[in-house]
Amino acid sequence: MAFKFPVINPLLHNELRLKIMVALDSLESANFMYLCEITGATRGNLSIQIKTLQEAGYLQMDKSGSGPASRSICRITRKGTEALRAYEQGLRRLFSEGVPKSPGETEKKKTG
């Protein structure tokens, strides 16, 4: 059987989306402005990435209030937690196992 790299979730392989997911995995919940602060993202970019994660079912956002007093709270979903764990395991496997040498390459090193 031929070697294949582990599948790395491209949705989580984006720096800002990964930061959001790790933050929400660590915290019970986080408000939108706190996520802006800790990720260093602009409100516009954070909003786009949160929407992408919501559409994938990885997080949920609850809004309360309206206008300047509105508050948005984000939480990671079970599906998001599972995706984050699988992503982490895939990266660990990628780095720990590397790429196996082909049988022909091993033979050349032994005889050379």
N, C-alpha and C positions, 0 to 999 in steps of 0.2 A: 504494500500500500504506500502511495506517495505521501510525503510530508505536506501538511497544510498548516499555515499559520492559524492561530486561534482567531475567531471572529471578534473584531473590536467594534463595538457599537459606534457608528459614525455620529449619531446624535449626541452622544456623551463625549465624543472626542474633540469637542469644541471647548476652548479654555473657559469661557464665561459660563456656558451651560454646565460644565463640570464643577466649577466653583459654586454655582447655585445649588446643584444637587448635593454636593458635599456639605454645604452649609445647612441645608434643610435636613439632611440625614443626621447631622450633629445636634441640631436644635429641634425642639418640639414644633416650633413655628417661627417665622420671621416676617416682619413687615417689609414692605417694598423699599422704603427709604433705608432701612438697615442693610438690606441686600445691596443697594446702591453703594452704601458706605464701605462695606467689607469687601466687595468685589472690585471697587474702583470703576464701575461701569456708569455710563450716562443713563439717565432715566429712559431715554428712547431705546437705547440698545438693550437694556435690561428688560424692558417691556416686550420687545420682540422675542428675546430668548425665552422669557417666561411663557409667552404665548406658544412658542414651538414646543416647549416641554409639556404644557397643558394639552396641546393637541395630541401628543404622544401618550397622554394618560399618566405621565410621570409626576406631575404635581397638580395641586388644586389651589385656587386662589379665591378667598372670600373677601368681598368688599363690603364695607359698612360706611354709612354716611354719604354725603354728597359735597361736591365743590371742594374748596380748600381743606375742609375738615374731614374729607373722606380718608379711609384707611384700608389698605389692602394687605391681607395676611396670607402668606404662602405656606403650604404644607406638602411634604413629599407623600406620594401614594404608595401603596404596597407594590404596585407594578414598577414604580420609580425606584424603590428600594431594591427590588429584585434585579432590575436593569443595572443599577449602580454596582451591586455585588458581582454580577456577571462580568461587568466591564473591568472591575478591579482584578478579578481572578484571571481574566484573559490577559491583562497586562503582566501580572505576576508570572503567568505561564510563559508568555512571550520572552520575558527577560531571564527567567530561570532555566528554561529548556533550550532556548536558542534554536538554531537550525542544525539538525543532525547531518553529519558528514555523509556523503554518498559512499557506497561500498568501494567504488573504484578509487576514490580519493584516499581512503584509509589504506588500501593496498599499496598505493604509490609511496606513501610516507613510510610504511614498514620496510619496503625494499630499497628505498632511496636513502 
